[in-house]
Amino acid sequence: METFTVPFAIGDVKWLPAHQPRKVEVPCPVCFGNLFVIVTLGNGEEFAVQCEGCGLGFNGPQGTIQQYQYEPSAIHFEIARVESMHDTRWRVSSVTGGSANYNELVETEEEALAISRQKCADQQEDNMRSLQRTRAGAQRLTWSVRYHNDKIADLERQLEWHLAKAQKRTRNAQR
């Protein structure tokens, strides 16, 4: 029969690194809150177009985007019971009802705060990458300007054709 060693005892006090998310609004990184951007074509023509960086579907641009910011913290964790063990990984509950993997718990509050600060920094890095993707979305604006300019040119050609046909009929009717 196999035996295993439990690496903790009920009542042991540990610390759990944590970080609380808080949703915040920040100015749009594309339009900087102006709701539109100016697109300059290669020939120097400029067009003001609605910002797609902060646009929310049919609501249009908002001038802001939402992000999460994280506050580092350390949670006092007194082990109350074992929830499960899978592959030598223990899941434990605290006396306050919290739950954690035992291997995530650390001995001191300082150590937990250091780990938490690193996780917050990693999350901030992810947020910055997300902002870069939002900025990259501004490339769609040039497609939008081209699309609408093509439609305008097509409609102008159709209008010219219809005007010519109408004038021709008017001349024929006057004869």
One Martini backbone bead per residue (centre of mass of N, CA, C, O) as a GRO file, in nm:
protein
  175
    1MET     BB    1   0.096   0.037   0.023
    2GLU     BB    2   0.052   0.365  -0.036
    3THR     BB    3   0.210   0.662   0.071
    4PHE     BB    4   0.169   1.000   0.193
    5THR     BB    5   0.260   1.339   0.222
    6VAL     BB    6   0.160   1.603   0.411
    7PRO     BB    7   0.254   1.957   0.374
    8PHE     BB    8   0.029   1.998   0.603
    9ALA     BB    9  -0.187   2.158   0.843
   10ILE     BB   10  -0.436   2.208   1.024
   11GLY     BB   11  -0.397   2.565   1.088
   12ASP     BB   12  -0.223   2.671   0.895
   13VAL     BB   13  -0.036   2.964   0.801
   14LYS     BB   14  -0.086   3.158   0.513
   15TRP     BB   15  -0.031   3.306   0.181
   16LEU     BB   16  -0.223   3.480  -0.076
   17PRO     BB   17  -0.191   3.577  -0.378
   18ALA     BB   18  -0.339   3.886  -0.505
   19HIS     BB   19  -0.579   4.043  -0.747
   20GLN     BB   20  -0.783   4.314  -0.801
   21PRO     BB   21  -1.018   4.401  -1.013
   22ARG     BB   22  -1.055   4.718  -1.203
   23LYS     BB   23  -1.268   4.911  -1.374
   24VAL     BB   24  -1.159   5.136  -1.635
   25GLU     BB   25  -1.145   5.449  -1.789
   26VAL     BB   26  -0.992   5.537  -2.100
   27PRO     BB   27  -0.859   5.689  -2.334
   28CYS     BB   28  -0.846   5.671  -2.652
   29PRO     BB   29  -0.565   5.563  -2.851
   30VAL     BB   30  -0.674   5.699  -3.125
   31CYS     BB   31  -0.864   5.977  -3.054
   32PHE     BB   32  -0.844   6.099  -2.761
   33GLY     BB   33  -1.176   6.169  -2.732
   34ASN     BB   34  -1.285   6.288  -3.031
   35LEU     BB   35  -1.442   6.043  -3.212
   36PHE     BB   36  -1.221   6.119  -3.431
   37VAL     BB   37  -1.039   6.100  -3.742
   38ILE     BB   38  -0.770   6.182  -3.954
   39VAL     BB   39  -0.750   6.112  -4.299
   40THR     BB   40  -0.469   6.090  -4.516
   41LEU     BB   41  -0.413   6.091  -4.826
   42GLY     BB   42  -0.175   6.075  -5.074
   43ASN     BB   43  -0.309   6.355  -5.208
   44GLY     BB   44  -0.409   6.522  -4.923
   45GLU     BB   45  -0.667   6.427  -4.846
   46GLU     BB   46  -0.921   6.486  -4.597
   47PHE     BB   47  -1.077   6.281  -4.337
   48ALA     BB   48  -1.347   6.249  -4.125
   49VAL     BB   49  -1.368   5.974  -3.894
   50GLN     BB   50  -1.487   5.744  -3.717
   51CYS     BB   51  -1.400   5.578  -3.446
   52GLU     BB   52  -1.294   5.227  -3.405
   53GLY     BB   53  -1.150   5.202  -3.124
   54CYS     BB   54  -1.436   5.311  -2.955
   55GLY     BB   55  -1.641   5.154  -3.099
   56LEU     BB   56  -1.997   5.038  -3.035
   57GLY     BB   57  -2.128   4.971  -3.285
   58PHE     BB   58  -2.420   5.155  -3.301
   59ASN     BB   59  -2.301   5.376  -3.092
   60GLY     BB   60  -2.024   5.432  -3.145
   61PRO     BB   61  -1.819   5.647  -3.035
   62GLN     BB   62  -1.682   5.725  -2.689
   63GLY     BB   63  -1.358   5.806  -2.613
   64THR     BB   64  -1.344   5.524  -2.466
   65ILE     BB   65  -1.200   5.263  -2.270
   66GLN     BB   66  -1.184   4.946  -2.121
   67GLN     BB   67  -1.013   4.847  -1.821
   68TYR     BB   68  -0.788   4.668  -1.620
   69GLN     BB   69  -0.701   4.698  -1.285
   70TYR     BB   70  -0.449   4.605  -1.038
   71GLU     BB   71  -0.440   4.507  -0.695
   72PRO     BB   72  -0.228   4.429  -0.468
   73SER     BB   73  -0.234   4.125  -0.255
   74ALA     BB   74  -0.280   3.965   0.072
   75ILE     BB   75  -0.403   3.654   0.201
   76HIS     BB   76  -0.515   3.525   0.473
   77PHE     BB   77  -0.441   3.160   0.534
   78GLU     BB   78  -0.632   2.924   0.700
   79ILE     BB   79  -0.635   2.597   0.729
   80ALA     BB   80  -0.932   2.379   0.732
   81ARG     BB   81  -0.931   2.206   0.453
   82VAL     BB   82  -0.973   1.947   0.227
   83GLU     BB   83  -1.082   1.915  -0.104
   84SER     BB   84  -0.824   1.805  -0.279
   85MET     BB   85  -0.642   1.545  -0.482
   86HIS     BB   86  -0.418   1.587  -0.769
   87ASP     BB   87  -0.125   1.489  -0.847
   88THR     BB   88  -0.011   1.621  -0.572
   89ARG     BB   89  -0.251   1.832  -0.566
   90TRP     BB   90  -0.367   2.070  -0.344
   91ARG     BB   91  -0.690   2.154  -0.212
   92VAL     BB   92  -0.786   2.436  -0.012
   93SER     BB   93  -0.939   2.567   0.282
   94SER     BB   94  -1.054   2.825   0.464
   95VAL     BB   95  -1.202   2.972   0.741
   96THR     BB   96  -1.343   3.192   0.529
   97GLY     BB   97  -1.389   3.007   0.241
   98GLY     BB   98  -1.157   2.984   0.084
   99SER     BB   99  -0.965   2.895  -0.218
  100ALA     BB  100  -0.671   2.678  -0.288
  101ASN     BB  101  -0.371   2.608  -0.394
  102TYR     BB  102  -0.111   2.512  -0.213
  103ASN     BB  103   0.126   2.602  -0.417
  104GLU     BB  104   0.029   2.922  -0.384
  105LEU     BB  105   0.128   2.926  -0.109
  106VAL     BB  106   0.284   3.126   0.146
  107GLU     BB  107   0.462   3.229   0.431
  108THR     BB  108   0.454   3.542   0.352
  109GLU     BB  109   0.337   3.853   0.292
  110GLU     BB  110   0.573   3.962   0.123
  111GLU     BB  111   0.578   3.733  -0.083
  112ALA     BB  112   0.286   3.771  -0.180
  113LEU     BB  113   0.321   4.067  -0.277
  114ALA     BB  114   0.542   4.013  -0.485
  115ILE     BB  115   0.375   3.825  -0.662
  116SER     BB  116   0.140   4.022  -0.708
  117ARG     BB  117   0.302   4.246  -0.846
  118GLN     BB  118   0.388   4.071  -1.086
  119LYS     BB  119   0.102   4.007  -1.188
  120CYS     BB  120   0.027   4.305  -1.237
  121ALA     BB  121   0.250   4.361  -1.443
  122ASP     BB  122   0.159   4.146  -1.645
  123GLN     BB  123  -0.122   4.270  -1.689
  124GLN     BB  124  -0.023   4.542  -1.794
  125GLU     BB  125   0.112   4.423  -2.042
  126ASP     BB  126  -0.149   4.313  -2.164
  127ASN     BB  127  -0.286   4.590  -2.190
  128MET     BB  128  -0.076   4.707  -2.389
  129ARG     BB  129  -0.129   4.502  -2.611
  130SER     BB  130  -0.425   4.580  -2.645
  131LEU     BB  131  -0.371   4.871  -2.736
  132GLN     BB  132  -0.220   4.791  -2.993
  133ARG     BB  133  -0.465   4.656  -3.124
  134THR     BB  134  -0.637   4.910  -3.129
  135ARG     BB  135  -0.448   5.073  -3.308
  136ALA     BB  136  -0.451   4.869  -3.544
  137GLY     BB  137  -0.761   4.917  -3.604
  138ALA     BB  138  -0.717   5.190  -3.763
  139GLN     BB  139  -0.672   5.061  -4.047
  140ARG     BB  140  -0.976   5.043  -4.119
  141LEU     BB  141  -1.020   5.340  -4.194
  142THR     BB  142  -0.897   5.334  -4.478
  143TRP     BB  143  -1.102   5.141  -4.588
  144SER     BB  144  -1.352   5.315  -4.532
  145VAL     BB  145  -1.274   5.552  -4.712
  146ARG     BB  146  -1.251   5.395  -4.973
  147TYR     BB  147  -1.534   5.282  -4.984
  148HIS     BB  148  -1.688   5.556  -4.981
  149ASN     BB  149  -1.546   5.681  -5.227
  150ASP     BB  150  -1.636   5.465  -5.427
  151LYS     BB  151  -1.940   5.512  -5.388
  152ILE     BB  152  -1.944   5.808  -5.471
  153ALA     BB  153  -1.827   5.769  -5.756
  154ASP     BB  154  -2.050   5.579  -5.851
  155LEU     BB  155  -2.288   5.773  -5.805
  156GLU     BB  156  -2.183   5.995  -5.992
  157ARG     BB  157  -2.191   5.823  -6.249
  158GLN     BB  158  -2.493   5.759  -6.235
  159LEU     BB  159  -2.594   6.051  -6.235
  160GLU     BB  160  -2.472   6.133  -6.503
  161TRP     BB  161  -2.620   5.922  -6.673
  162HIS     BB  162  -2.913   6.003  -6.592
  163LEU     BB  163  -2.895   6.296  -6.686
  164ALA     BB  164  -2.836   6.235  -6.980
  165LYS     BB  165  -3.096   6.073  -7.032
  166ALA     BB  166  -3.294   6.296  -6.950
  167GLN     BB  167  -3.198   6.508  -7.159
  168LYS     BB  168  -3.250   6.339  -7.411
  169ARG     BB  169  -3.559   6.309  -7.368
  170THR     BB  170  -3.623   6.608  -7.364
  171ARG     BB  171  -3.524   6.665  -7.655
  172ASN     BB  172  -3.710   6.456  -7.794
  173ALA     BB  173  -3.981   6.582  -7.689
  174GLN     BB  174  -3.934   6.872  -7.830
  175ARG     BB  175  -3.947   6.765  -8.143
   0.00000   0.00000   0.00000
